[in-house]
Amino acid sequence: MSANIVYAILVTSFATFLSRFLGAVSSEGIKETSKLFKWFNCLAYATLAALIARTIIFPVGVLSDASYMSRFAVVILSLIVFFVSKKNYVYPTIFSAVCMAILNNYF
Amino acid sequence: MINREFFFKGYKSILAHDSPAIALGCCFIAIGALLKNLGFNIQESIFSTMLTYALPGSLVMAESLLVGASLLNIFLAVWFVNARLYPMAVSLFPLMMHKDQPKWKYYFSCHFIAVSAWLIMKSNYKSIPKEQRIDYWIGIGSATWSIAVIGTFIGFFSSEFLNKDLMMGLAILNPIYFLCMMVGASKTIQISLSVLLGAILGPIFYFLSPEWSILLGGVVGGTIAYFVGELNVS
């Protein structure tokens, strides 16, 4: 293994584990009925939504080569499939991959 | 030590009709192919997924390596993008804390905190007795973690067959799956508003600071949603 890559992996995993571990330690004194727990619950959902929105609007990696229009079209169409399929999670997910590949090929 | 019945119940949750297995597996296939293209060997790719087990963090690491960033820069970039795991842990572990369970289970299983496992646990925890929730959680985490490792393995060896269109298709799967799960989980005003405000504010804050945008969007959006929800209740 190349040393640089191994160090990068170790640093990445440490940076990731730090947030997880601190979260586990600091949640020891928090009751699930407390206001603090409710607030953290809101923070968690909002942070995830921010991450998803950022992944779609300002992507890194291969997705950044797809046009804004194709990304938005995939999101809107997939949400329509989600509601039409009575909130099934698998159909819109598979649909999004096929739709993205097709849209990117033609537009 | 670990209650087998609840561990396997958690492990099998990945087989449910609405499980994240397909989305998660496909995303790590893309990661496996990406890591191979970056010059990682198979051991490094698997090692990376096993130790990090967080998709955005792996992507940031890959991009940082590509531009020759220092280890400190990689640490900070990954820490910023994965800081969301802190509120996720704090909003999950109190649901599983039980005085009869040893602490090591909580410290060990915090490694499994990732969007897919977190959302599965959040939607199923009420059906599990509190004492056994940690074993159920370890089962869910082990299952999603296994899928990630298998996905990386498949992606690494199939990278030559994955053209750009296919890679794009694989890359969009995960955000769409999580988006649908978040919309599906929006059953109270607080959660619905948190999701909506986070999705709006995250990209807006990106223009101010790309590194802090996720955290700022989450903290500001989540706090507003919390107070609106509390006002609504009172």
HADDOCK unambig.tbl for C-alpha pairs under 7 A between the chains (distance, minus, plus):
assign (segid A and resid 1 and name CA) (segid B and resid 44 and name CA) 6.83 0.50 0.50
assign (segid A and resid 8 and name CA) (segid B and resid 71 and name CA) 6.34 0.50 0.50
assign (segid A and resid 9 and name CA) (segid B and resid 48 and name CA) 5.57 0.50 0.50
assign (segid A and resid 11 and name CA) (segid B and resid 71 and name CA) 6.91 0.50 0.50
assign (segid A and resid 11 and name CA) (segid B and resid 75 and name CA) 5.71 0.50 0.50
assign (segid A and resid 12 and name CA) (segid B and resid 52 and name CA) 6.54 0.50 0.50
assign (segid A and resid 12 and name CA) (segid B and resid 61 and name CA) 6.71 0.50 0.50
assign (segid A and resid 12 and name CA) (segid B and resid 74 and name CA) 6.90 0.50 0.50
assign (segid A and resid 12 and name CA) (segid B and resid 75 and name CA) 5.94 0.50 0.50
assign (segid A and resid 12 and name CA) (segid B and resid 78 and name CA) 6.15 0.50 0.50
assign (segid A and resid 13 and name CA) (segid B and resid 51 and name CA) 5.45 0.50 0.50
assign (segid A and resid 13 and name CA) (segid B and resid 52 and name CA) 4.37 0.50 0.50
assign (segid A and resid 15 and name CA) (segid B and resid 75 and name CA) 5.74 0.50 0.50
assign (segid A and resid 15 and name CA) (segid B and resid 78 and name CA) 6.19 0.50 0.50
assign (segid A and resid 15 and name CA) (segid B and resid 79 and name CA) 4.92 0.50 0.50
assign (segid A and resid 16 and name CA) (segid B and resid 52 and name CA) 6.39 0.50 0.50
assign (segid A and resid 16 and name CA) (segid B and resid 78 and name CA) 6.90 0.50 0.50
assign (segid A and resid 16 and name CA) (segid B and resid 79 and name CA) 6.13 0.50 0.50
assign (segid A and resid 16 and name CA) (segid B and resid 82 and name CA) 5.91 0.50 0.50
assign (segid A and resid 17 and name CA) (segid B and resid 111 and name CA) 6.40 0.50 0.50
assign (segid A and resid 19 and name CA) (segid B and resid 83 and name CA) 5.75 0.50 0.50
assign (segid A and resid 19 and name CA) (segid B and resid 85 and name CA) 5.67 0.50 0.50
assign (segid A and resid 19 and name CA) (segid B and resid 86 and name CA) 4.75 0.50 0.50
assign (segid A and resid 20 and name CA) (segid B and resid 85 and name CA) 5.57 0.50 0.50
assign (segid A and resid 20 and name CA) (segid B and resid 86 and name CA) 5.51 0.50 0.50
assign (segid A and resid 20 and name CA) (segid B and resid 89 and name CA) 6.09 0.50 0.50
assign (segid A and resid 20 and name CA) (segid B and resid 110 and name CA) 5.56 0.50 0.50
assign (segid A and resid 20 and name CA) (segid B and resid 111 and name CA) 6.46 0.50 0.50
assign (segid A and resid 20 and name CA) (segid B and resid 113 and name CA) 6.80 0.50 0.50
assign (segid A and resid 21 and name CA) (segid B and resid 107 and name CA) 6.44 0.50 0.50
assign (segid A and resid 21 and name CA) (segid B and resid 110 and name CA) 6.12 0.50 0.50
assign (segid A and resid 22 and name CA) (segid B and resid 86 and name CA) 6.74 0.50 0.50
assign (segid A and resid 23 and name CA) (segid B and resid 86 and name CA) 4.62 0.50 0.50
assign (segid A and resid 23 and name CA) (segid B and resid 87 and name CA) 6.65 0.50 0.50
assign (segid A and resid 23 and name CA) (segid B and resid 89 and name CA) 4.76 0.50 0.50
assign (segid A and resid 23 and name CA) (segid B and resid 90 and name CA) 5.04 0.50 0.50
assign (segid A and resid 24 and name CA) (segid B and resid 89 and name CA) 5.73 0.50 0.50
assign (segid A and resid 24 and name CA) (segid B and resid 90 and name CA) 6.36 0.50 0.50
assign (segid A and resid 24 and name CA) (segid B and resid 93 and name CA) 6.27 0.50 0.50
assign (segid A and resid 24 and name CA) (segid B and resid 106 and name CA) 6.71 0.50 0.50
assign (segid A and resid 24 and name CA) (segid B and resid 107 and name CA) 6.47 0.50 0.50
assign (segid A and resid 24 and name CA) (segid B and resid 110 and name CA) 6.34 0.50 0.50
assign (segid A and resid 26 and name CA) (segid B and resid 90 and name CA) 6.97 0.50 0.50
assign (segid A and resid 27 and name CA) (segid B and resid 90 and name CA) 4.93 0.50 0.50
assign (segid A and resid 27 and name CA) (segid B and resid 93 and name CA) 6.14 0.50 0.50
assign (segid A and resid 27 and name CA) (segid B and resid 94 and name CA) 5.92 0.50 0.50
assign (segid A and resid 28 and name CA) (segid B and resid 94 and name CA) 6.72 0.50 0.50
assign (segid A and resid 30 and name CA) (segid B and resid 94 and name CA) 6.13 0.50 0.50
assign (segid A and resid 31 and name CA) (segid B and resid 94 and name CA) 5.94 0.50 0.50
assign (segid A and resid 32 and name CA) (segid B and resid 94 and name CA) 5.44 0.50 0.50
assign (segid A and resid 32 and name CA) (segid B and resid 95 and name CA) 5.93 0.50 0.50
assign (segid A and resid 37 and name CA) (segid B and resid 91 and name CA) 5.96 0.50 0.50
assign (segid A and resid 39 and name CA) (segid B and resid 223 and name CA) 6.72 0.50 0.50
assign (segid A and resid 39 and name CA) (segid B and resid 226 and name CA) 5.78 0.50 0.50
assign (segid A and resid 40 and name CA) (segid B and resid 87 and name CA) 5.55 0.50 0.50
assign (segid A and resid 40 and name CA) (segid B and resid 90 and name CA) 6.50 0.50 0.50
assign (segid A and resid 40 and name CA) (segid B and resid 91 and name CA) 5.49 0.50 0.50
assign (segid A and resid 41 and name CA) (segid B and resid 91 and name CA) 4.89 0.50 0.50
assign (segid A and resid 42 and name CA) (segid B and resid 190 and name CA) 6.65 0.50 0.50
assign (segid A and resid 42 and name CA) (segid B and resid 191 and name CA) 6.08 0.50 0.50
assign (segid A and resid 42 and name CA) (segid B and resid 194 and name CA) 5.60 0.50 0.50
assign (segid A and resid 42 and name CA) (segid B and resid 222 and name CA) 4.59 0.50 0.50
assign (segid A and resid 42 and name CA) (segid B and resid 223 and name CA) 6.94 0.50 0.50
assign (segid A and resid 42 and name CA) (segid B and resid 225 and name CA) 6.76 0.50 0.50
assign (segid A and resid 42 and name CA) (segid B and resid 226 and name CA) 6.11 0.50 0.50
assign (segid A and resid 43 and name CA) (segid B and resid 87 and name CA) 6.27 0.50 0.50
assign (segid A and resid 43 and name CA) (segid B and resid 218 and name CA) 5.39 0.50 0.50
assign (segid A and resid 43 and name CA) (segid B and resid 219 and name CA) 5.55 0.50 0.50
assign (segid A and resid 43 and name CA) (segid B and resid 222 and name CA) 4.29 0.50 0.50
assign (segid A and resid 43 and name CA) (segid B and resid 223 and name CA) 6.72 0.50 0.50
assign (segid A and resid 44 and name CA) (segid B and resid 84 and name CA) 6.72 0.50 0.50
assign (segid A and resid 44 and name CA) (segid B and resid 87 and name CA) 5.02 0.50 0.50
assign (segid A and resid 44 and name CA) (segid B and resid 88 and name CA) 4.99 0.50 0.50
assign (segid A and resid 44 and name CA) (segid B and resid 91 and name CA) 6.99 0.50 0.50
assign (segid A and resid 45 and name CA) (segid B and resid 191 and name CA) 6.67 0.50 0.50
assign (segid A and resid 45 and name CA) (segid B and resid 194 and name CA) 5.88 0.50 0.50
assign (segid A and resid 45 and name CA) (segid B and resid 195 and name CA) 5.74 0.50 0.50
assign (segid A and resid 46 and name CA) (segid B and resid 194 and name CA) 4.55 0.50 0.50
assign (segid A and resid 46 and name CA) (segid B and resid 195 and name CA) 4.93 0.50 0.50
assign (segid A and resid 46 and name CA) (segid B and resid 197 and name CA) 6.67 0.50 0.50
assign (segid A and resid 46 and name CA) (segid B and resid 198 and name CA) 4.14 0.50 0.50
assign (segid A and resid 46 and name CA) (segid B and resid 218 and name CA) 4.43 0.50 0.50
assign (segid A and resid 46 and name CA) (segid B and resid 221 and name CA) 5.89 0.50 0.50
assign (segid A and resid 46 and name CA) (segid B and resid 222 and name CA) 5.12 0.50 0.50
assign (segid A and resid 47 and name CA) (segid B and resid 84 and name CA) 5.96 0.50 0.50
assign (segid A and resid 47 and name CA) (segid B and resid 198 and name CA) 5.98 0.50 0.50
assign (segid A and resid 47 and name CA) (segid B and resid 214 and name CA) 5.94 0.50 0.50
assign (segid A and resid 47 and name CA) (segid B and resid 215 and name CA) 6.25 0.50 0.50
assign (segid A and resid 47 and name CA) (segid B and resid 217 and name CA) 6.44 0.50 0.50
assign (segid A and resid 47 and name CA) (segid B and resid 218 and name CA) 3.70 0.50 0.50
assign (segid A and resid 49 and name CA) (segid B and resid 195 and name CA) 5.20 0.50 0.50
assign (segid A and resid 49 and name CA) (segid B and resid 198 and name CA) 5.01 0.50 0.50
assign (segid A and resid 49 and name CA) (segid B and resid 199 and name CA) 4.77 0.50 0.50
assign (segid A and resid 50 and name CA) (segid B and resid 198 and name CA) 4.53 0.50 0.50
assign (segid A and resid 50 and name CA) (segid B and resid 199 and name CA) 4.57 0.50 0.50
assign (segid A and resid 50 and name CA) (segid B and resid 201 and name CA) 6.89 0.50 0.50
assign (segid A and resid 50 and name CA) (segid B and resid 202 and name CA) 4.27 0.50 0.50
assign (segid A and resid 50 and name CA) (segid B and resid 203 and name CA) 6.95 0.50 0.50
assign (segid A and resid 50 and name CA) (segid B and resid 214 and name CA) 5.32 0.50 0.50
assign (segid A and resid 50 and name CA) (segid B and resid 217 and name CA) 5.89 0.50 0.50
assign (segid A and resid 50 and name CA) (segid B and resid 218 and name CA) 6.22 0.50 0.50
assign (segid A and resid 51 and name CA) (segid B and resid 214 and name CA) 5.66 0.50 0.50
assign (segid A and resid 52 and name CA) (segid B and resid 175 and name CA) 5.54 0.50 0.50
assign (segid A and resid 52 and name CA) (segid B and resid 179 and name CA) 6.87 0.50 0.50
assign (segid A and resid 53 and name CA) (segid B and resid 199 and name CA) 5.19 0.50 0.50
assign (segid A and resid 53 and name CA) (segid B and resid 202 and name CA) 6.81 0.50 0.50
assign (segid A and resid 53 and name CA) (segid B and resid 203 and name CA) 6.54 0.50 0.50
assign (segid A and resid 54 and name CA) (segid B and resid 202 and name CA) 6.48 0.50 0.50
assign (segid A and resid 54 and name CA) (segid B and resid 203 and name CA) 5.58 0.50 0.50
assign (segid A and resid 55 and name CA) (segid B and resid 175 and name CA) 6.95 0.50 0.50
assign (segid A and resid 62 and name CA) (segid B and resid 167 and name CA) 6.91 0.50 0.50
assign (segid A and resid 62 and name CA) (segid B and resid 168 and name CA) 6.06 0.50 0.50
assign (segid A and resid 63 and name CA) (segid B and resid 168 and name CA) 5.53 0.50 0.50
assign (segid A and resid 63 and name CA) (segid B and resid 171 and name CA) 6.34 0.50 0.50
assign (segid A and resid 75 and name CA) (segid B and resid 176 and name CA) 6.75 0.50 0.50
assign (segid A and resid 79 and name CA) (segid B and resid 180 and name CA) 6.98 0.50 0.50
assign (segid A and resid 82 and name CA) (segid B and resid 180 and name CA) 6.87 0.50 0.50
assign (segid A and resid 87 and name CA) (segid B and resid 184 and name CA) 6.81 0.50 0.50
assign (segid A and resid 88 and name CA) (segid B and resid 18 and name CA) 6.53 0.50 0.50
assign (segid A and resid 89 and name CA) (segid B and resid 18 and name CA) 5.39 0.50 0.50
assign (segid A and resid 89 and name CA) (segid B and resid 177 and name CA) 6.50 0.50 0.50
assign (segid A and resid 89 and name CA) (segid B and resid 180 and name CA) 6.37 0.50 0.50
assign (segid A and resid 89 and name CA) (segid B and resid 181 and name CA) 6.95 0.50 0.50
assign (segid A and resid 90 and name CA) (segid B and resid 18 and name CA) 5.98 0.50 0.50
assign (segid A and resid 93 and name CA) (segid B and resid 23 and name CA) 6.81 0.50 0.50
assign (segid A and resid 93 and name CA) (segid B and resid 173 and name CA) 5.53 0.50 0.50
assign (segid A and resid 93 and name CA) (segid B and resid 176 and name CA) 5.98 0.50 0.50
assign (segid A and resid 93 and name CA) (segid B and resid 177 and name CA) 5.31 0.50 0.50
assign (segid A and resid 96 and name CA) (segid B and resid 172 and name CA) 6.74 0.50 0.50
assign (segid A and resid 96 and name CA) (segid B and resid 173 and name CA) 6.21 0.50 0.50
assign (segid A and resid 96 and name CA) (segid B and resid 176 and name CA) 6.96 0.50 0.50
assign (segid A and resid 97 and name CA) (segid B and resid 169 and name CA) 3.86 0.50 0.50
assign (segid A and resid 97 and name CA) (segid B and resid 170 and name CA) 5.87 0.50 0.50
assign (segid A and resid 97 and name CA) (segid B and resid 172 and name CA) 6.19 0.50 0.50
assign (segid A and resid 97 and name CA) (segid B and resid 173 and name CA) 5.66 0.50 0.50
assign (segid A and resid 98 and name CA) (segid B and resid 169 and name CA) 6.16 0.50 0.50
assign (segid A and resid 100 and name CA) (segid B and resid 168 and name CA) 6.63 0.50 0.50
assign (segid A and resid 100 and name CA) (segid B and resid 169 and name CA) 5.18 0.50 0.50
assign (segid A and resid 101 and name CA) (segid B and resid 165 and name CA) 4.73 0.50 0.50
assign (segid A and resid 101 and name CA) (segid B and resid 166 and name CA) 5.87 0.50 0.50
assign (segid A and resid 101 and name CA) (segid B and resid 168 and name CA) 6.31 0.50 0.50
assign (segid A and resid 101 and name CA) (segid B and resid 169 and name CA) 5.03 0.50 0.50
assign (segid A and resid 104 and name CA) (segid B and resid 165 and name CA) 6.42 0.50 0.50
assign (segid A and resid 105 and name CA) (segid B and resid 165 and name CA) 6.59 0.50 0.50
